[in-house]
Amino acid sequence: MIRITTSRNRQFDADALFAPTFDGACMIQLRDSRRLIEVAQDFDGLEWLEIQPPEGPAIRHTGYTGLNMMQRTQDGSVQLKLIKEV
């Protein structure tokens, strides 16, 4: 499990996180049963994300301010794509 702390001081447990992807984005998959609009409010317009992997030090990623894509998967988890806006 990967712990994510946002610049809004919210914490989430993610099943997977990839940053940066081939196009420079950050992809997150987490279990969240709230409505998608509520999840979007927690991730759109962030200043930074701090990622705490299961092992090793936390890593802070800055610049992922735009929520570019979000969808609920068949198993109920939420996939997010955050991009760096210029």
C-alpha positions in Angstrom: 0.0 0.0 0.0 1.3 3.5 -0.9 0.4 6.4 1.4 -0.4 9.7 -0.4 -0.5 13.0 1.4 -1.7 16.0 -0.6 -1.0 19.7 -0.3 -4.5 20.0 1.2 -3.3 17.8 4.1 -5.5 14.9 3.1 -4.2 11.3 3.2 -5.1 8.4 0.9 -3.9 4.8 0.6 -3.3 4.0 -3.1 -3.1 0.5 -4.6 -0.8 1.9 -7.4 1.0 5.1 -8.3 3.1 5.8 -11.4 5.0 9.1 -11.8 6.1 10.3 -14.1 4.4 8.3 -16.9 5.6 8.4 -20.5 3.7 11.6 -21.1 4.9 13.2 -17.8 1.6 12.6 -15.9 0.9 11.0 -12.5 -1.4 7.9 -12.5 -3.0 6.9 -9.2 -5.3 4.0 -8.4 -7.1 4.0 -5.1 -10.1 2.5 -3.4 -12.7 5.2 -2.7 -16.4 4.6 -2.5 -17.3 8.3 -2.5 -18.9 9.9 -5.5 -16.4 10.8 -8.2 -17.0 14.5 -7.9 -16.0 14.3 -4.2 -12.8 12.5 -5.1 -12.1 15.1 -7.9 -12.3 17.9 -5.4 -9.5 16.3 -3.3 -7.1 16.0 -6.3 -7.8 18.9 -8.7 -5.6 22.0 -8.3 -3.0 20.5 -5.9 0.4 22.1 -5.3 2.2 18.8 -4.5 1.8 15.1 -3.6 3.9 13.4 -1.1 4.3 9.7 -1.8 5.3 7.3 1.0 6.1 3.9 -0.5 5.9 0.7 1.7 9.7 0.9 2.0 12.1 3.8 1.7 11.8 7.6 2.2 8.8 9.7 1.2 9.1 11.5 -2.2 7.4 14.9 -2.9 6.1 15.5 -6.5 5.3 19.1 -7.4 3.4 20.5 -10.3 0.6 17.9 -10.8 -2.1 20.6 -10.6 -4.6 19.4 -13.2 -7.0 16.5 -12.9 -7.0 15.3 -16.5 -8.9 11.9 -16.2 -10.8 10.0 -13.6 -12.8 6.8 -13.8 -14.2 4.1 -11.6 -13.1 0.6 -12.5 -15.2 -2.6 -12.4 -13.8 -3.5 -9.0 -14.9 -0.1 -7.5 -11.5 1.5 -7.4 -10.8 5.0 -8.8 -8.2 5.8 -11.4 -6.9 9.3 -11.6 -4.5 11.0 -14.1 -2.9 14.2 -12.9 -1.0 16.4 -15.3 1.4 19.3 -14.9 -0.3 22.4 -16.2 1.8 25.3 -17.6 
